[in-house]
Amino acid sequence: MAGKFELKTSANGKFHFNLKAGNGQIILSSEMYETRAAAENGIESVKKNGGDEARYERKTSAKGDPYFVLKASNGQEIGRSEMYTSESAMENGIASVKTNAPDATIADATA
């Protein structure tokens, strides 16, 4: 089963999306966007940049948990992962974004 982007509206009326793997697990979450069009542009940016190894920044939280950030060519953050329990799990998450993002469909849950 292919991955999908789930586009949502938050309680404050802003838009955000999650990229889910074929098994339904969230592998990347976006920032909040003011408009639906901006969120859709964010999805396109993930599709475009998700396959590029150079766009991933590997980080460690204050608690020592590994996670990653996906950045656009201009350096702006377009999504980040959950916190992982190990670096190998984080690398699997990056591999999953690379696999799922380019061809993921969009499920619109904003209505």
C-alpha positions in Angstrom: 0.0 0.0 0.0 1.4 3.4 -1.0 1.9 6.3 1.3 -0.4 9.3 1.5 -0.5 12.9 2.7 -3.3 13.7 5.1 -4.3 17.4 4.8 -6.1 18.7 7.9 -7.4 21.8 9.5 -6.4 22.6 13.1 -8.7 23.9 15.8 -7.4 27.5 15.1 -8.3 27.2 11.4 -4.7 26.8 10.1 -3.7 23.9 7.8 -1.1 21.1 8.3 -0.4 17.7 6.9 1.1 14.4 7.8 2.8 12.0 5.5 1.8 8.4 6.4 3.4 5.2 5.3 1.4 2.5 3.7 0.8 1.0 7.1 -0.8 4.2 8.3 2.1 5.3 10.6 2.9 9.0 10.5 6.5 9.5 9.2 6.6 13.2 8.7 4.5 16.2 10.1 4.4 19.7 8.7 4.4 23.0 10.3 1.1 25.0 10.5 0.2 27.0 7.4 -2.1 30.0 7.2 -3.8 28.9 4.0 -4.8 25.6 2.3 -2.8 26.6 -0.8 0.4 27.1 1.4 -0.1 23.6 2.9 -0.6 22.2 -0.6 2.7 23.9 -1.7 4.3 22.3 1.4 3.1 18.8 0.2 4.6 19.5 -3.2 7.8 20.5 -1.6 8.0 17.2 0.4 7.3 15.3 -2.8 10.1 17.2 -4.6 12.7 17.2 -1.8 11.9 13.9 0.0 14.1 11.8 -2.2 17.2 14.0 -1.8 19.5 12.8 1.0 21.0 16.3 1.3 17.7 17.7 2.4 17.6 15.7 5.7 19.0 17.1 8.9 19.5 14.5 11.6 19.0 15.9 15.1 18.8 14.8 18.7 16.2 16.1 21.2 17.0 17.5 24.6 16.1 14.1 26.0 18.6 12.4 23.6 16.0 11.0 21.2 17.0 11.0 17.5 14.7 12.7 14.9 15.0 14.3 11.5 14.0 17.5 9.8 13.3 17.7 6.0 14.3 21.0 4.5 13.5 22.7 1.2 16.3 23.9 -1.1 16.1 27.4 0.5 16.8 25.8 3.9 13.2 26.2 5.2 11.9 23.4 7.3 9.0 21.6 5.6 8.5 18.7 7.9 9.9 16.8 10.9 9.7 13.3 12.2 8.5 11.9 15.5 11.1 11.1 18.2 12.8 7.7 17.7 14.3 5.3 20.2 17.4 4.7 18.1 19.4 6.1 15.2 18.6 3.0 13.1 14.9 3.6 13.6 15.4 7.2 12.5 17.2 6.1 9.4 14.4 3.7 8.6 12.0 6.7 9.0 14.1 8.7 6.5 14.1 5.8 4.1 10.3 5.5 4.4 9.9 9.2 3.5 12.1 8.8 0.5 10.1 5.8 -0.6 6.6 7.1 0.2 6.7 10.9 -0.5 7.2 11.1 -4.3 4.1 9.1 -5.3 1.9 9.7 -2.2 -1.7 10.7 -2.8 -3.5 13.4 -0.9 -6.3 12.6 1.4 -8.2 15.8 2.2 -9.6 15.8 5.7 -10.2 19.6 5.8 -13.9 19.5 5.1 
